[in-house]
Amino acid sequence: MRRLRNVKIVATLGPASSDYKMIRALFEAGADVFRLNMSHGTHDDIRARHVIIRQVEQDTGRPICILADLQGPKLRVGTFANPGGEELIEGAAFRMDLSTAPGDATRVNLPHPEIFAALEAGTSLLVNDGKIRLHVDKCGKDFADCTVTVGGTISNRKGVNVPDVVLPVAALSEKDRGDLEFACELGVDWLALSFVQRPEDVLEARQLAKGRAAILSKIEKPAAVKAYDAILRVSDGIMVARGDLGVELPVHSVPPIQKRLVRGARAAAKPVIVATQMLESMIESPVPTRAEVSDVATAIYEGADAVMLSAESAAGKYPIEAVTTMHNVALSVEKDPTYRQIIEASRVVARETVADGIVAAAREIAEATNIKAIACFSQTGTTASLVARERPRVPILALTPLMSTARRMSLTWGLYAAITAPQDRFKGAVLAAVKAARDGGFAGQEDQIVVTAGVPFNVKGTTNILRVAPCDERLISSADPE
């Protein structure tokens, strides 16, 4: 099943999309990656969806990528004596403390001593997704005396954001550690790490994953934006998680941050997902707003590897329509001549390694002549990611003998992952590439493709050879491996 677009679609699974019929329908509508949200559902629920995805993969004959999204540390207030909560009035005093007594209109428990340890006078506390804002006037190791700057109703277990300081809180809670091990044992392809603040958070997750899954860092904290370059270096991919970014930072600052994060990930040849509220109205409506369509299109014009659906496909009334809408927006944008102009104007010229030069030459040859596709052999996905960074105008065939690599590569822009037999000589690789191009409908007998690989084979980082190969029958049927 060949997609006629380059950007990938991530669909979150949930109560509205948990059986075989719906998950297969989402895949056929255009979903390339399925997200399993570890914040919702039991391990048994997650396992059941994983089994179904792999069955769909087997039945359709296409590698399908699975992304497990870890919840991360959730900071929440305690409970109130009034079950309906309390109304905080602008200008009123309000205290947060470690006392476990039920809250009232003047105070509430905040069971996180690490927050008090990091707070300073003048910082802010945001409650209930930023709907309530508190200014910290005075604080100590077990309290924070605040002034309400934006009022509203505060009730049991509402979330708390602390945008102005780096909290001494690990990105992995005890629940996350259990979920990470469960997801890795299950066999997911990517792990999304929530509330990353520093590169050390990513390194901890990588150590626990032990190579069983690639690590994708969600950028949703101001501290992560500031430390982005360091976080990007130790991550395999990035998610621009605009929900919490828009809470902890001024909402008008999110679009330029999104552009910077996407460009940084593109330059590093690491996949980047743009997420959160992309087609939010389709939770209840069969059609999106024009603003939402424009938002999806903007991410595609920026060169994002993937755009993501959350509640739209997990709990909404119209999951298939949401995926279909994203698919159609992508087709429309990528046919626009302006799209190619923007993508090429934003291309980063990388000439640091032989591999950089090989993939750049492959793109230039393909675009200067009548080449139908670029085929690259990749044991780990590195070569394929470098080719994708070039954003060529022709299709990219990413060939690998490993199903795990094929699945992970299914998140990356433009990659059509295909399983091939292990190769130890370049001539055999060319034959395999030609066959894959012919079988996939990328090229005909009279066409040519560009083939890139690394010699010796099966050694990471050895991309060093390029060949223009004809797709005629003589080459395909050649029995001589040399």
C-alpha positions as CSV (number, residue, x, y, z in Angstrom):
1,M,0.0,0.0,0.0
2,R,1.8,3.1,-1.3
3,R,0.9,6.5,0.1
4,L,1.0,9.3,-2.5
5,R,2.3,11.8,0.0
6,N,5.5,12.3,2.0
7,V,4.3,13.6,5.4
8,K,3.2,10.8,7.8
9,I,0.0,10.7,9.9
10,V,0.1,9.6,13.6
11,A,-3.3,8.4,15.0
12,T,-3.8,7.9,18.7
13,L,-5.9,4.8,19.7
14,G,-8.5,4.8,22.4
15,P,-12.0,3.9,23.2
16,A,-13.2,5.0,19.8
17,S,-10.6,3.0,18.0
18,S,-9.8,-0.2,19.8
19,D,-11.1,-3.0,17.6
20,Y,-9.6,-4.6,14.4
21,K,-12.2,-3.2,12.1
22,M,-11.6,0.4,13.2
23,I,-7.8,0.2,13.4
24,R,-7.6,-1.3,9.9
25,A,-9.9,1.4,8.6
26,L,-7.7,4.1,10.1
27,F,-4.6,2.5,8.5
28,E,-6.4,2.3,5.1
29,A,-7.5,5.9,5.5
30,G,-3.9,7.0,5.9
31,A,-2.6,6.4,9.4
32,D,1.1,5.5,9.2
33,V,1.9,5.4,13.0
34,F,-0.4,4.4,15.9
35,R,0.1,6.1,19.2
36,L,-0.6,4.2,22.4
37,N,-1.2,6.7,25.2
38,M,0.1,5.3,28.5
39,S,-1.9,7.9,30.4
40,H,-5.1,6.2,29.6
41,G,-6.1,2.5,29.7
42,T,-4.6,-0.5,31.5
43,H,-1.7,-2.6,30.3
44,D,-4.2,-5.1,29.1
45,D,-5.9,-2.5,27.0
46,I,-2.6,-1.4,25.5
47,R,-1.5,-5.0,24.9
48,A,-4.8,-5.8,23.1
49,R,-4.4,-2.8,20.7
50,H,-0.8,-3.7,20.1
51,V,-1.8,-7.2,19.0
52,I,-4.5,-5.8,16.7
53,I,-2.0,-3.4,15.0
54,R,0.5,-6.3,14.4
55,Q,-2.4,-8.3,12.9
56,V,-3.3,-5.4,10.6
57,E,0.4,-5.2,9.6
58,Q,0.5,-8.9,8.8
59,D,-2.8,-8.7,6.8
60,T,-1.8,-5.7,4.8
61,G,1.8,-6.6,4.2
62,R,3.1,-3.2,5.3
63,P,5.3,-2.3,8.2
64,I,3.4,-0.2,10.8
65,C,5.0,2.0,13.4
66,I,3.8,2.0,17.0
67,L,4.6,4.9,19.4
68,A,4.1,4.5,23.1
69,D,3.6,7.8,24.8
70,L,4.7,7.8,28.5
71,Q,2.6,10.0,30.9
72,G,5.4,11.7,32.7
73,P,5.2,13.3,36.2
74,K,1.7,14.8,36.8
75,L,1.7,17.6,39.3
76,R,-1.7,18.1,40.8
77,V,-3.4,19.8,43.8
78,G,-5.1,17.8,46.5
79,T,-8.8,17.7,47.3
80,F,-11.3,20.3,48.6
81,A,-13.9,20.1,51.4
82,N,-16.5,21.3,48.9
83,P,-16.9,18.6,46.2
84,G,-17.6,21.3,43.6
85,G,-14.3,23.1,44.4
86,E,-13.9,26.8,45.1
87,E,-14.0,30.0,43.1
88,L,-10.8,32.0,43.2
89,I,-11.3,35.7,42.8
90,E,-8.7,37.9,41.1
91,G,-6.6,39.8,43.7
92,A,-7.4,37.3,46.5
93,A,-4.7,35.6,48.6
94,F,-4.3,31.8,48.2
95,R,-1.9,29.4,49.8
96,M,-0.5,26.1,48.6
97,D,1.1,23.9,51.2
98,L,2.0,20.3,52.2
99,S,-0.9,20.0,54.8
100,T,-3.2,17.1,53.9
101,A,-6.3,18.9,55.3
102,P,-9.1,19.4,52.7
103,G,-8.8,22.7,50.8
104,D,-11.0,25.7,50.9
105,A,-11.2,29.2,49.3
106,T,-7.9,30.2,51.0
107,R,-5.6,27.2,50.6
108,V,-5.1,23.7,49.2
109,N,-2.6,20.8,49.5
110,L,0.1,20.6,46.8
111,P,1.8,17.2,47.6
112,H,5.0,18.0,45.7
113,P,7.8,19.3,48.1
114,E,10.1,19.4,45.0
115,I,8.0,22.3,43.7
116,F,8.4,24.3,46.9
117,A,12.1,23.6,46.9
118,A,12.4,25.2,43.4
119,L,10.0,28.1,43.7
120,E,11.1,31.7,44.2
121,A,9.1,34.9,44.9
122,G,7.9,36.4,41.7
123,T,7.4,33.1,39.8
124,S,4.0,31.8,38.6
125,L,1.9,28.8,39.2
126,L,-0.7,27.8,36.6
127,V,-3.7,25.6,37.5
128,N,-6.1,23.7,35.3
129,D,-4.3,24.1,32.0
130,G,-3.5,27.7,32.8
131,K,-7.1,28.8,33.4
132,I,-6.1,29.9,36.9
133,R,-2.8,31.9,37.4
134,L,-1.2,32.5,40.7
135,H,1.7,34.9,41.5
136,V,4.1,33.6,44.2
137,D,4.6,36.4,46.8
138,K,6.4,34.4,49.5
139,C,7.5,30.7,49.7
140,G,9.3,28.3,51.9
141,K,10.1,24.6,51.9
142,D,6.5,23.6,52.6
143,F,4.3,26.5,51.4
144,A,3.7,29.2,48.8
145,D,1.7,32.3,49.5
146,C,0.2,33.6,46.3
147,T,-2.0,36.3,44.8
148,V,-4.6,35.2,42.3
149,T,-3.9,37.1,39.0
150,V,-6.4,35.1,36.9
151,G,-9.4,33.7,38.8
152,G,-11.6,30.7,38.2
153,T,-12.9,27.5,39.7
154,I,-10.3,25.2,41.3
155,S,-11.4,21.7,42.2
156,N,-10.0,18.3,43.1
157,R,-6.8,17.0,41.5
158,K,-6.4,19.8,38.9
159,G,-3.0,19.9,37.2
160,V,-0.3,22.4,38.1
161,N,2.3,23.9,35.8
162,V,5.4,25.7,36.9
163,P,6.7,27.5,33.8
164,D,9.4,29.8,35.4
165,V,11.7,27.3,36.9
166,V,13.4,24.0,36.1
167,L,11.9,21.5,38.6
168,P,14.1,18.9,40.3
169,V,11.7,16.3,39.0
170,A,12.7,13.3,36.9
171,A,10.9,13.0,33.6
172,L,10.2,9.4,34.5
173,S,7.9,8.6,37.4
174,E,7.6,5.2,38.9
175,K,4.6,4.6,36.8
176,D,6.6,5.6,33.7
177,R,9.4,3.2,34.5
178,G,6.9,0.4,34.7
179,D,5.2,1.5,31.5
180,L,8.5,1.8,29.7
181,E,9.5,-1.7,30.5
182,F,6.1,-3.0,29.6
183,A,6.1,-1.2,26.3
184,C,9.6,-2.3,25.4
185,E,8.8,-5.9,26.2
186,L,5.6,-5.6,24.1
187,G,7.7,-4.5,21.2
188,V,6.8,-0.9,20.4
189,D,9.0,1.0,18.0
190,W,9.2,4.5,19.6
191,L,8.9,5.8,23.2
192,A,7.7,9.3,23.6
193,L,9.1,10.9,26.7
194,S,6.8,13.6,28.4
195,F,7.9,16.7,30.2
196,V,11.5,16.6,29.2
197,Q,13.5,19.4,30.8
198,R,17.1,18.5,30.2
199,P,19.2,16.0,28.1
200,E,19.8,13.9,31.2
201,D,16.1,13.0,31.2
202,V,16.5,11.5,27.7
203,L,19.7,9.6,28.6
204,E,17.9,8.0,31.6
205,A,15.1,6.7,29.3
206,R,17.6,5.5,26.8
207,Q,19.5,3.6,29.4
208,L,16.3,1.9,30.6
209,A,15.1,1.1,27.0
210,K,18.4,-0.6,26.2
211,G,18.0,-0.1,22.5
212,R,14.6,-1.9,22.3
213,A,12.9,1.3,21.2
214,A,13.9,4.7,19.8
215,I,13.5,7.7,22.1
216,L,11.3,10.7,21.0
217,S,11.4,13.8,23.3
218,K,8.3,15.8,23.7
219,I,9.1,19.5,23.8
220,E,6.4,21.0,26.1
221,K,8.3,22.9,28.8
222,P,10.1,26.3,28.6
223,A,13.2,24.6,30.0
224,A,13.1,22.1,27.1
225,V,12.9,24.9,24.6
226,K,15.9,26.6,26.1
227,A,17.9,23.3,26.2
228,Y,16.6,22.2,22.8
229,D,19.9,21.7,21.0
230,A,21.3,19.5,23.8
231,I,18.1,17.5,24.0
232,L,18.0,17.0,20.3
233,R,21.5,15.7,20.2
234,V,20.6,12.8,22.6
235,S,17.1,12.1,21.1
236,D,16.2,10.0,18.1
237,G,13.2,12.2,17.3
238,I,11.2,15.2,18.5
239,M,7.5,15.9,19.2
240,V,6.4,19.6,19.3
241,A,3.7,19.1,22.0
242,R,1.9,22.4,21.7
243,G,-0.7,21.8,24.4
244,D,1.5,22.4,27.5
245,L,3.8,24.8,25.5
246,G,0.7,27.0,25.0
247,V,0.0,26.9,28.7
248,E,3.5,27.6,30.1
249,L,4.5,30.1,27.4
250,P,2.6,33.0,25.9
251,V,0.4,31.5,23.2
252,H,1.7,33.9,20.6
253,S,5.2,32.5,21.1
254,V,4.3,28.9,20.1
255,P,4.2,29.3,16.3
256,P,7.8,30.7,16.0
257,I,9.0,28.1,18.5
258,Q,7.3,25.4,16.4
259,K,9.2,26.5,13.3
260,R,12.5,26.6,15.1
261,L,12.0,23.1,16.6
262,V,11.0,21.6,13.2
263,R,13.9,23.2,11.4
264,G,16.4,22.0,14.1
265,A,15.1,18.4,13.9
266,R,15.2,18.5,10.1
267,A,18.8,19.7,10.1
268,A,19.7,16.9,12.5
269,A,18.0,14.3,10.2
270,K,15.7,13.3,13.0
271,P,11.9,12.9,12.6
272,V,9.7,15.6,14.1
273,I,6.0,15.3,14.9
274,V,3.7,18.4,15.2
275,A,1.0,17.5,17.7
276,T,-2.0,18.7,19.8
277,Q,-5.4,20.1,18.8
278,M,-4.7,19.9,15.1
279,L,-8.2,18.9,14.2
280,E,-9.8,19.4,17.7
281,S,-13.3,20.3,16.4
282,M,-13.5,16.9,14.7
283,I,-14.0,15.2,18.1
284,E,-17.6,16.3,17.7
285,S,-17.9,17.4,14.1
286,P,-17.4,15.5,10.9
287,V,-15.7,18.5,9.3
288,P,-12.8,20.6,10.7
289,T,-12.6,24.4,10.9
290,R,-10.7,26.3,8.2
291,A,-8.2,27.4,10.9
292,E,-7.5,23.8,11.8
293,V,-6.9,22.9,8.2
294,S,-4.5,25.8,7.9
295,D,-2.7,24.7,11.0
296,V,-2.2,21.2,9.6
297,A,-1.0,22.7,6.3
298,T,1.4,25.0,8.0
299,A,3.1,22.1,9.7
300,I,3.4,20.3,6.4
301,Y,4.8,23.4,4.6
302,E,7.4,23.6,7.4
303,G,8.6,20.2,6.5
304,A,7.5,18.2,9.6
305,D,7.9,14.5,9.3
306,A,4.5,13.8,10.8
307,V,1.3,15.4,12.0
308,M,-0.7,13.9,14.9
309,L,-4.3,13.2,15.9
310,S,-5.0,12.8,19.6
311,A,-8.5,12.7,21.0
312,E,-9.8,13.1,17.4
313,S,-9.0,9.5,16.7
314,A,-8.9,8.1,20.2
315,A,-12.2,9.3,21.6
316,G,-13.9,11.4,18.9
317,K,-17.0,10.6,17.0
318,Y,-15.3,10.8,13.6
319,P,-11.9,9.1,13.7
320,I,-11.8,7.9,10.1
321,E,-12.9,11.3,8.8
322,A,-10.2,13.0,10.9
323,V,-7.5,10.7,9.3
324,T,-9.0,11.2,5.9
325,T,-9.0,15.0,6.3
326,M,-5.3,15.0,7.3
327,H,-4.5,12.8,4.3
328,N,-6.3,15.1,1.9
329,V,-4.7,18.2,3.3
330,A,-1.3,16.6,2.9
331,L,-2.0,15.6,-0.7
332,S,-3.2,19.2,-1.5
333,V,-0.2,20.9,0.1
334,E,2.4,18.6,-1.4
335,K,0.9,19.2,-4.9
336,D,1.3,23.0,-4.4
337,P,4.3,24.4,-6.3
338,T,4.8,26.8,-3.3
339,Y,5.4,23.7,-1.1
340,R,8.5,22.7,-3.1
341,Q,9.8,26.3,-3.0
342,I,9.4,26.5,0.8
343,I,10.9,23.1,1.4
344,E,13.9,23.8,-0.8
345,A,14.5,27.3,0.5
346,S,14.6,25.8,4.1
347,R,16.9,22.9,3.2
348,V,20.0,22.8,5.4
349,V,23.2,22.2,3.5
350,A,25.2,19.6,5.4
351,R,28.7,18.7,4.0
352,E,30.4,17.3,7.1
353,T,30.7,13.6,6.2
354,V,31.0,11.4,3.1
355,A,27.4,10.2,3.8
356,D,26.2,13.9,3.7
357,G,27.8,14.2,0.3
358,I,26.5,10.9,-1.0
359,V,22.8,11.7,-0.1
360,A,23.1,15.2,-1.4
361,A,24.5,13.9,-4.7
362,A,21.7,11.3,-4.9
363,R,19.1,14.1,-4.6
364,E,20.8,16.3,-7.2
365,I,21.2,13.5,-9.7
366,A,17.6,12.4,-9.2
367,E,16.2,15.9,-9.7
368,A,18.5,16.8,-12.6
369,T,17.7,13.7,-14.7
370,N,14.7,11.4,-15.2
371,I,15.4,9.3,-12.2
372,K,12.2,7.7,-10.7
373,A,13.3,7.0,-7.1
374,I,16.2,6.9,-4.7
375,A,16.8,3.5,-3.1
376,C,18.9,3.4,0.1
377,F,20.0,0.4,2.1
378,S,19.9,1.0,5.9
379,Q,20.6,-1.4,8.7
380,T,19.6,1.1,11.5
381,G,17.7,3.8,9.5
382,T,20.6,6.3,9.5
383,T,21.2,6.4,5.8
384,A,17.5,6.6,5.0
385,S,17.1,9.5,7.5
386,L,19.9,11.4,5.7
387,V,18.2,10.9,2.4
388,A,14.9,12.1,3.8
389,R,16.6,15.2,5.2
390,E,17.3,16.2,1.7
391,R,13.5,16.2,1.0
392,P,14.0,15.0,-2.6
393,R,11.3,15.4,-5.3
394,V,11.3,11.7,-6.1
395,P,10.2,8.8,-3.9
396,I,12.6,7.3,-1.3
397,L,12.8,3.5,-1.1
398,A,14.2,2.6,2.4
399,L,15.4,-1.0,2.1
400,T,16.4,-3.0,5.2
401,P,16.5,-6.7,6.2
402,L,15.2,-5.8,9.7
403,M,11.4,-5.4,10.4
404,S,12.2,-3.4,13.5
405,T,14.1,-0.8,11.4
406,A,11.4,-0.8,8.7
407,R,8.8,0.0,11.4
408,R,10.8,2.8,13.0
409,M,11.5,4.4,9.6
410,S,7.7,4.5,8.9
411,L,7.7,7.7,11.0
412,T,10.1,9.6,8.8
413,W,9.2,11.9,5.9
414,G,8.9,10.3,2.5
415,L,10.3,6.9,3.4
416,Y,8.6,3.9,1.9
417,A,10.1,1.1,4.0
418,A,10.5,-2.3,2.4
419,I,12.0,-5.6,3.8
420,T,14.7,-7.1,1.6
421,A,17.1,-10.0,2.1
422,P,20.4,-9.3,3.8
423,Q,23.1,-8.1,1.4
424,D,26.8,-8.4,1.5
425,R,27.7,-7.1,-2.0
426,F,26.7,-4.0,-3.7
427,K,25.7,-5.7,-6.9
428,G,23.2,-7.8,-5.0
429,A,21.9,-4.6,-3.3
430,V,21.4,-3.0,-6.7
431,L,19.4,-6.0,-7.9
432,A,17.3,-5.9,-4.8
433,A,16.7,-2.2,-5.1
434,V,15.6,-2.5,-8.7
435,K,13.2,-5.4,-7.8
436,A,11.7,-3.4,-5.0
437,A,11.2,-0.3,-7.3
438,R,9.6,-2.4,-9.9
439,D,7.4,-4.4,-7.5
440,G,6.3,-1.2,-5.7
441,G,5.3,0.6,-8.8
442,F,8.0,3.2,-8.5
443,A,9.8,2.5,-11.8
444,G,9.2,0.6,-15.0
445,Q,11.5,-1.4,-17.2
446,E,12.7,1.6,-19.1
447,D,13.4,3.8,-16.0
448,Q,16.4,4.4,-13.8
449,I,16.8,4.7,-10.1
450,V,19.6,5.9,-7.8
451,V,21.0,3.4,-5.3
452,T,23.0,4.4,-2.2
453,A,24.5,2.1,0.4
454,G,27.5,1.6,2.7
455,V,30.3,-0.8,2.0
456,P,31.1,-2.9,4.0
457,F,27.4,-3.7,4.5
458,N,25.7,-3.9,7.9
459,V,28.1,-1.3,9.4
460,K,26.5,1.9,10.8
461,G,27.6,5.1,9.3
462,T,29.4,3.8,6.2
463,T,27.2,5.3,3.5
464,N,29.9,5.8,0.8
465,I,28.6,4.5,-2.6
466,L,26.1,5.7,-5.2
467,R,25.0,4.2,-8.5
468,V,22.5,5.0,-11.2
469,A,20.9,1.7,-12.1
470,P,18.6,0.9,-15.0
471,C,15.5,-1.1,-14.3
472,D,15.6,-3.4,-17.4
473,E,15.1,-7.1,-17.3
474,R,18.7,-8.0,-18.0
475,L,19.9,-6.4,-14.7
476,I,17.0,-8.0,-12.7
477,S,17.6,-11.5,-14.1
478,S,21.3,-11.4,-13.9
479,A,22.6,-14.4,-12.1
480,D,26.1,-13.1,-11.6
481,P,26.4,-11.5,-8.1
482,E,29.5,-9.6,-9.2
